[in-house]
Amino acid sequence: MKWIICSLSLLSVIAVKAQKVSVSPYSAYGLGEQLFDNSTEQAGMGGISTVPTNPFGQSANFSNPAANQNLRMTTFNASGSGFNHSFKSTTDKASTGRFNVSNISLAFPVGEKGSFGLGFQPYSGLGYEILNSSTNGDIKQSVNLKGDGGLNSIHAFYGRNVGKGFSLGLRVNYLFGEMTRNEILAIEGSSLAVDYSDKSNYRGAQFTLGSMYTQKVGKSNNLNIGATYTLGTKLRTDVTDLTTSYAFFGTNKTSLDTISLVRIDNGKTKLPQTFAIGASYSKDNAWSIAFEAKYNTWSDFKKPIEGENLAMAQNISYKNNVRLGVGGYWVPDFNSYKSYFSRVTYRAGVYYQTPQYKVYNTDINSFGASLGFGLPIGKDNDASMMNVSLEYGQKGKVTNNLIKENYLGVKVGFDINDIWFRKRVID
């Protein structure tokens, strides 16, 4: 089993690095569509992640490194997701889909009071292709916008119980990846075109501090309060910004002239701070109701000259935003021997996110709802599960010639639990 898990981990990491993880036109902004900090079971509860989302405690929480007090066994997770996106503008409709490996992780207890985990996950994704046409008098022009690439995260956490019901933790992320953006401007009837090209490489560390407090209420109920703080960081960024003119002869494209070329080595991309607080009220092995609020300082976001020539970058302003989520889970009878479905964990949640940016002076907010199922697999006493989440969400609006995006997605994850790294005792 251990060798199988290790082999799957290696293959999955290769898949994560090679995949296309976004198709959203709004991935053009910032560092792309945000994909990190949302496991399958967390997604089933509206994305809540600062408090426990597993009724048995046997699931690694990388979002809040302090929320792993009850990790008793080694747990391996492999998850994938598939989404169908539909887009609507004032003049057109389109739809497309994507599938990607979304998480690979391994976590285990360290001594009686600690826990440690390692993981690999997409952090953000860039993936869009947009064709805009406009008329100015007798001149008709088209702009073809393309973006590809993204950031990945290799991360580790350590959490430790420091007092009765209280724990602290630290997570370190190493972020790396490449993004490319192109904007090709052409005028109808002309054989000339202008290509604005931008390629950026990113690398750097990000740190998250976590805390968790659990208070017993009566014999079987619990009050959980969790909080995290992700420090703002500066990623080292290498940028090549190139503007070139082209001539077309039939289907052949010939470069005519380099209009401008700018290179920056070791520039800085500033990522925002994130504050999160969550609370849940739960009954042992039965149910939980949870609430969470996250605050991001996106007004601090800055990039070195990247995209200065790009129209999409010229019409955006970043702003601080809040994400609110409400969710819960329910297990009818975790100890049932008669009904398998009585041992299933049922999850549900909703969220609303205020805009993190304005495009053409229009706020881009988002909201969504989710359902989730934790299906027991393997031995009855190891809490191994196949988690499934179904999500529906909406982002943006048609106002000011923008795009309204709807998505429907499914995530599937496997939590395989076993006892590793412990000495066998033989009587």
KAGI-V620866 format. One record per backbone hydrogen bond with DSSP energy under -1.0 kcal/mol. CO is the residue of the C=O (numbers start at 1). NH is the residue of the N-H. E is the energy in kcal/mol with one decimal. If there is no record, write none. Layout:
CO/NH/E
CO/NH/E
//
This chain:
1/5/-2.4
2/6/-2.3
3/7/-2.2
4/8/-2.5
5/9/-2.2
6/10/-1.9
7/11/-2.3
8/12/-2.4
9/13/-2.1
10/14/-1.8
11/15/-1.9
12/16/-2.6
13/17/-2.1
14/18/-1.4
15/19/-1.3
24/27/-1.5
25/28/-1.3
26/29/-1.2
29/32/-1.8
33/125/-1.7
39/43/-2.7
40/44/-1.5
42/45/-1.3
42/47/-2.1
43/46/-1.3
54/57/-1.1
57/59/-1.1
64/67/-2.1
68/71/-1.5
74/418/-2.2
75/107/-2.2
76/416/-2.9
77/105/-2.2
78/414/-2.4
79/102/-1.8
79/103/-1.3
80/412/-2.8
81/100/-2.5
82/410/-2.7
83/98/-2.2
84/408/-2.0
85/96/-2.5
86/406/-2.5
87/94/-2.2
88/404/-2.8
92/89/-2.9
94/87/-3.6
96/85/-3.4
98/83/-2.4
100/81/-2.7
103/79/-2.3
104/120/-2.8
105/77/-2.5
106/118/-2.9
107/75/-2.9
108/116/-2.5
110/114/-1.7
113/161/-2.5
114/110/-2.5
115/159/-2.2
116/108/-2.7
117/157/-2.0
118/106/-2.8
119/155/-2.2
120/104/-1.8
121/153/-2.6
123/35/-2.4
123/36/-1.1
124/151/-1.3
125/33/-2.8
128/147/-2.1
130/145/-3.5
132/143/-3.0
134/141/-2.5
136/139/-1.8
139/136/-3.0
140/188/-3.0
141/134/-2.4
142/186/-2.5
143/132/-2.7
144/184/-2.3
145/130/-2.5
146/182/-2.6
147/128/-1.5
148/180/-2.6
149/126/-3.0
151/123/-2.6
151/124/-1.7
152/176/-1.8
153/121/-2.1
154/174/-3.0
155/119/-2.4
156/172/-2.7
157/117/-1.9
158/170/-2.3
159/115/-2.0
160/168/-2.2
163/166/-1.6
165/214/-2.7
166/162/-1.9
166/163/-1.5
167/212/-2.1
168/160/-2.8
169/210/-2.5
170/158/-2.1
171/208/-2.6
172/156/-2.0
173/206/-2.5
174/154/-2.0
175/204/-1.8
176/152/-3.1
177/202/-2.9
178/150/-2.0
179/200/-2.7
180/148/-2.2
181/198/-2.8
182/146/-2.5
183/196/-2.9
184/144/-2.4
185/194/-2.4
186/142/-2.7
187/190/-2.1
191/248/-2.5
193/246/-3.2
194/185/-2.9
195/244/-2.4
196/183/-2.1
197/242/-3.1
198/181/-2.8
199/240/-2.5
200/179/-2.4
201/238/-2.1
202/177/-1.7
203/236/-2.3
204/175/-3.2
206/173/-3.1
207/231/-2.2
208/171/-2.6
209/229/-2.4
210/169/-2.1
211/227/-2.0
212/167/-2.3
213/225/-2.6
215/223/-2.6
217/221/-1.4
220/284/-2.9
221/217/-3.0
222/282/-2.5
223/215/-2.6
224/280/-2.4
225/213/-2.5
226/278/-2.8
227/211/-2.4
228/276/-2.4
229/209/-2.7
230/274/-1.9
233/271/-3.2
235/269/-2.1
236/203/-1.3
237/267/-3.0
238/201/-2.3
239/264/-2.4
240/199/-2.2
241/262/-2.6
242/197/-3.4
243/259/-2.0
243/260/-1.6
244/195/-3.4
245/256/-2.5
245/257/-1.1
246/193/-2.0
247/254/-2.7
249/252/-1.8
252/249/-2.4
254/247/-2.5
257/245/-2.6
260/243/-2.6
262/241/-3.2
264/239/-2.7
267/237/-2.5
269/235/-2.8
270/302/-1.2
273/297/-2.1
274/230/-2.9
275/295/-3.1
276/228/-2.3
277/293/-2.5
278/226/-2.6
279/291/-2.6
280/224/-2.9
281/289/-2.0
282/222/-2.8
283/286/-2.2
283/287/-1.1
286/331/-3.8
287/283/-2.6
288/329/-1.5
289/281/-2.3
290/327/-2.1
291/279/-2.4
292/325/-2.4
293/277/-2.3
294/323/-2.4
295/275/-2.7
296/298/-1.4
296/321/-1.9
297/300/-1.9
298/301/-1.5
302/270/-2.0
304/306/-2.9
305/308/-2.0
310/314/-1.2
315/360/-2.4
317/358/-2.9
321/296/-2.5
322/354/-2.7
323/294/-2.3
324/352/-2.3
325/292/-2.2
326/350/-2.5
327/290/-3.3
328/348/-1.9
329/288/-2.1
330/346/-2.8
333/336/-1.7
340/343/-1.6
342/333/-3.2
345/374/-2.9
346/330/-1.9
347/372/-2.4
348/328/-2.2
349/370/-2.6
350/326/-2.2
351/368/-1.9
352/324/-2.9
353/366/-2.0
356/319/-2.1
357/364/-1.5
358/317/-1.9
359/362/-1.2
362/359/-2.4
365/396/-1.9
366/353/-3.1
367/394/-2.5
368/351/-2.3
369/392/-2.5
370/349/-1.9
371/390/-3.3
372/347/-3.1
373/388/-2.6
374/345/-2.1
375/386/-2.6
384/377/-2.4
385/415/-3.0
386/375/-2.8
387/413/-2.8
388/373/-2.9
389/411/-2.3
390/371/-2.3
391/409/-2.5
392/369/-2.5
393/407/-2.3
394/367/-1.8
395/405/-3.2
399/402/-1.1
404/88/-1.9
405/395/-2.8
406/86/-2.8
407/393/-2.1
408/84/-2.6
409/391/-2.6
410/82/-2.7
411/389/-2.2
412/80/-2.6
413/387/-3.0
414/78/-1.4
415/385/-1.8
416/76/-2.6
418/74/-2.1
//
